Amino acid sequence: MVRTLVAGLDGSPESRAAAEWAAREAELRGLPLKIVHVWEPVPDPLAQAPLLGAETQQHWSERIPREAGEGLRRRHPGVDVTVEQVTGTPSDALVDAAKDAELLVLGSRGLSGVGGFLVGSVGLSVVAHAELPVVLVRAGEQAADETSPVSAAPYRPVVLGLDAGAPSDTVIEFAFAEAARRDTGLRVVYGWNLPPYYAYGFALDAGLHEELSLQETDTLTEALRPWRQKHPGTEVVLEPRVGSAADHLVDTSREASLVVIGRRIRRGAFGAHIGPVAHGVLHHSTAPVAVVAHD
């Protein structure tokens, strides 16, 4: 089986930014990149309309992915770039095209003046159903956004959001590997909430606050130990935060090259979905977000 990265392309600025990010990632991993363009068949009545003639259909179905592939090859001569065109529903076709890939990269529209993602239905559906890591990249993402302006490290840190109560080995391993590839540090952000009775007006003394924070830190320190031993050159900073984990991750994303979060795979009667933390981070992070599915 050939290891590869896959990027979805529909011609939009956000999908072009995602393809560019995927090419840089493929370079870091030493893997080929496959650009997938999904063509949704046009209903017969629309296909016969003057505005959707043969030239327009050819432009979208052939010219855009071909030119995107040529541009990526010029800018990233060390990456083997191929272009594949498939037909069907975008979310289903992308998941199927990437079923044997290491990573699937998609675009998300940036919210001008707000600084965040506007994740469309295709992106959310892919994230909810794909069992491989999915990275969402905002429109306008540039290589310079990932570099560190103040540190000797070539890249900004990788940020890892973890559930201190149930840290996933799969998510931790992915984040450490990404930090090691970038030769940068790893910031581990985890939120914890106060005991319920503090919500009713009881004051929290400084000593108890510190004790609760240390308990969470000790749990994560032990969970991270095997990967710190595997990647001794990666500087790890633990950052316990009280309150919403999503809010803290969004704040930290402003200084990150990549934010890594997990999504538990659910195959029950209610179908696949993403949790509230992942949902909040996907919509508002200013850095690319990798969602890593895990059991």
C-alpha positions in Angstrom: 0.0 0.0 0.0 1.4 3.4 -1.0 1.4 5.9 1.8 0.0 9.3 0.6 -1.6 12.5 1.6 -4.9 13.7 0.1 -6.2 17.2 -0.3 -9.7 18.1 -1.5 -9.9 20.8 -4.2 -13.0 22.6 -5.5 -11.3 25.7 -6.9 -12.2 28.0 -4.0 -9.5 30.1 -2.2 -9.8 28.0 0.9 -9.3 24.7 -0.9 -6.3 26.2 -2.7 -4.8 27.2 0.7 -5.5 23.6 1.9 -3.7 22.1 -1.1 -0.7 24.4 -0.5 -0.6 23.4 3.2 -0.9 19.7 2.2 2.1 20.1 -0.2 4.2 21.5 2.7 3.1 18.7 4.9 3.9 16.1 2.3 7.3 17.6 2.0 7.8 17.2 5.8 6.7 13.6 5.7 8.4 12.7 2.4 5.1 11.4 0.9 3.3 11.9 -2.4 0.3 14.2 -2.5 -3.0 13.4 -4.3 -5.3 16.3 -5.1 -8.9 15.1 -5.4 -11.5 17.1 -7.2 -15.1 16.0 -6.7 -17.4 16.7 -9.6 -21.1 16.7 -8.7 -23.2 15.8 -11.8 -25.4 18.7 -12.9 -29.1 17.8 -13.3 -30.1 17.5 -16.9 -32.3 20.7 -17.0 -29.4 22.8 -15.6 -26.8 21.1 -17.8 -28.8 22.3 -20.9 -28.9 25.9 -19.7 -26.9 28.5 -21.7 -24.8 29.6 -18.6 -23.7 26.0 -18.0 -22.4 25.0 -21.4 -19.7 22.6 -22.3 -16.9 25.2 -21.8 -18.0 26.0 -18.2 -18.3 22.3 -17.3 -14.8 21.6 -18.7 -13.4 24.6 -16.8 -14.5 23.1 -13.4 -14.0 19.5 -14.2 -10.6 19.6 -15.9 -8.9 23.0 -16.0 -9.0 23.9 -12.3 -7.5 20.7 -10.8 -5.0 20.4 -13.7 -3.7 24.0 -13.2 -3.6 23.6 -9.4 -1.5 20.4 -9.7 0.9 22.1 -12.1 1.3 25.1 -9.7 2.0 22.8 -6.8 4.6 20.9 -8.7 6.4 24.1 -9.6 6.4 25.4 -6.0 7.2 22.0 -4.4 9.5 20.2 -6.9 10.4 17.6 -4.3 6.7 16.4 -3.9 5.1 13.9 -6.2 1.7 15.5 -7.0 -1.0 13.7 -8.7 -4.6 14.8 -9.6 -7.6 12.6 -9.4 -11.2 13.5 -10.4 -14.1 11.6 -8.9 -17.9 12.0 -9.2 -20.4 12.0 -6.4 -21.4 13.7 -3.2 -18.3 15.7 -2.0 -18.2 14.5 1.6 -18.7 10.8 0.7 -16.3 11.0 -2.2 -13.5 12.6 -0.2 -13.8 10.1 2.6 -13.7 7.3 0.1 -10.8 8.7 -1.8 -8.7 9.1 1.4 -9.6 5.8 3.0 -6.0 4.5 2.6 -4.3 7.9 3.1 -2.4 9.1 6.2 -4.0 12.5 6.2 -6.9 14.3 4.5 -6.7 18.1 4.1 -9.6 20.4 3.4 -10.3 24.1 3.3 -12.5 26.3 5.5 -13.5 29.9 4.8 -12.0 32.5 7.0 -14.3 35.0 8.7 -13.1 38.5 7.7 -12.8 40.8 10.8 -13.6 38.0 13.2 -10.6 35.7 12.8 -11.9 32.2 12.6 -13.3 29.4 10.6 -16.7 29.1 8.9 -16.8 25.3 8.5 -19.2 24.2 5.8 -21.4 21.2 5.7 -18.9 19.2 3.6 -16.0 19.8 6.1 -18.1 19.0 9.2 -19.5 15.8 7.5 -16.0 14.6 6.6 -14.6 15.3 10.0 -17.6 13.5 11.6 -17.2 10.4 9.4 -13.5 10.0 8.5 -11.5 7.7 10.7 -8.2 9.1 9.6 -6.8 12.5 10.7 -8.4 15.5 8.9 -6.8 18.9 8.8 -8.9 22.0 8.1 -7.0 25.0 6.7 -8.5 28.5 6.6 -8.5 30.7 3.5 -5.4 32.9 3.1 -3.2 30.4 5.1 0.4 31.1 4.2 3.7 29.4 4.9 4.8 32.5 6.9 1.9 32.0 9.3 3.5 28.8 10.6 7.0 30.2 11.1 8.2 31.5 14.4 9.1 35.3 14.4 10.7 35.3 17.9 12.1 31.8 18.4 15.1 29.9 17.0 12.7 27.1 16.1 11.7 27.2 12.4 8.0 26.7 13.2 5.5 28.0 15.7 4.6 25.4 18.4 2.1 22.7 17.8 -0.8 23.0 20.3 -2.4 19.8 21.6 -5.8 19.9 23.2 -6.4 17.0 25.6 -9.1 15.7 27.9 -7.1 15.3 31.1 -9.6 12.7 32.3 -9.2 10.4 29.3 -6.2 11.3 27.2 -6.0 9.4 23.9 -2.7 7.8 22.9 -3.6 8.2 19.2 -4.1 11.9 19.5 -0.9 12.4 21.7 1.2 10.4 19.2 0.0 12.4 16.2 0.8 15.7 18.0 4.3 14.7 19.1 5.0 13.5 15.5 3.9 16.8 14.0 6.0 18.8 16.5 9.0 16.6 15.8 8.6 17.1 12.0 8.6 20.8 12.5 11.4 20.8 15.0 9.3 22.8 17.3 7.8 22.6 20.8 4.5 21.2 21.9 2.0 23.1 24.1 -0.5 20.8 25.8 -3.6 22.7 26.7 -6.3 21.1 28.9 -9.3 22.6 30.6 -10.6 21.6 34.0 -13.8 22.7 35.8 -14.4 23.5 39.4 -16.4 21.2 41.6 -20.2 21.9 41.2 -20.6 23.4 44.6 -18.4 26.4 43.7 -20.9 27.4 41.1 -23.3 28.3 44.0 -21.1 31.1 45.4 -18.5 29.2 47.5 -15.2 30.9 47.2 -12.2 28.9 45.9 -9.2 29.4 48.0 -5.8 29.5 46.3 -4.5 26.3 47.9 -7.4 24.2 46.6 -7.1 25.8 43.2 -3.5 24.8 43.1 -4.2 21.3 44.3 -6.8 20.7 41.7 -4.5 22.0 39.0 -1.7 19.7 40.1 -3.9 16.7 40.1 -4.8 17.3 36.4 -1.1 18.0 35.6 0.1 14.8 37.3 -2.4 12.7 35.3 -1.3 14.2 32.0 2.4 14.1 32.9 2.1 10.3 33.3 0.1 10.0 30.1 2.7 11.9 28.1 5.7 10.1 29.5 6.2 7.4 26.8 6.1 10.1 24.0 8.4 12.4 25.8 10.9 9.5 26.0 10.3 8.8 22.3 10.8 12.4 21.3 13.4 13.7 23.8 14.2 16.7 21.6 10.6 18.0 21.7 10.1 20.7 24.4 6.7 20.1 26.1 4.9 22.8 28.0 1.8 21.8 30.1 -0.9 24.5 30.3 -3.8 23.8 32.7 -6.7 26.2 32.3 -9.9 26.6 34.3 -13.0 26.7 32.1 -13.9 26.1 28.5 -11.2 24.1 26.7 -12.4 25.3 23.3 -12.0 28.9 24.3 -8.5 28.3 25.6 -7.5 26.4 22.5 -8.8 29.2 20.2 -6.8 31.7 22.2 -3.6 29.6 22.0 -4.1 29.0 18.2 -3.0 32.5 17.5 0.6 31.5 18.3 0.4 28.0 16.8 1.5 26.4 13.5 -1.1 23.6 14.1 -3.8 22.8 16.6 -4.4 19.1 17.3 -7.6 17.8 18.9 -9.3 14.5 19.1 -12.7 13.1 18.1 -14.1 9.9 19.6 -15.4 7.5 16.9 -19.0 6.7 17.6 -20.7 4.0 15.5 -24.0 3.8 17.5 -27.6 4.4 16.4 -27.2 8.2 16.6 -24.6 8.2 13.9 -21.3 10.1 13.7 -20.8 13.6 15.1 -18.2 15.8 16.6 -18.1 17.0 20.2 -18.6 20.6 21.4 -14.9 21.3 21.9 -14.0 20.2 18.4 -16.9 22.1 17.0 -15.8 25.3 18.8 -12.2 25.0 17.8 -13.0 24.2 14.1 -15.1 27.3 13.8 -12.8 29.8 15.5 -9.2 28.7 15.4 -6.8 31.0 13.5 -4.4 28.1 12.8 -4.9 24.9 10.8 -6.7 22.3 13.0 -6.1 18.6 12.8 -8.9 16.4 14.1 -7.7 12.9 15.0 -10.3 10.2 15.3 -9.8 7.7 18.1 -11.7 4.9 19.8 
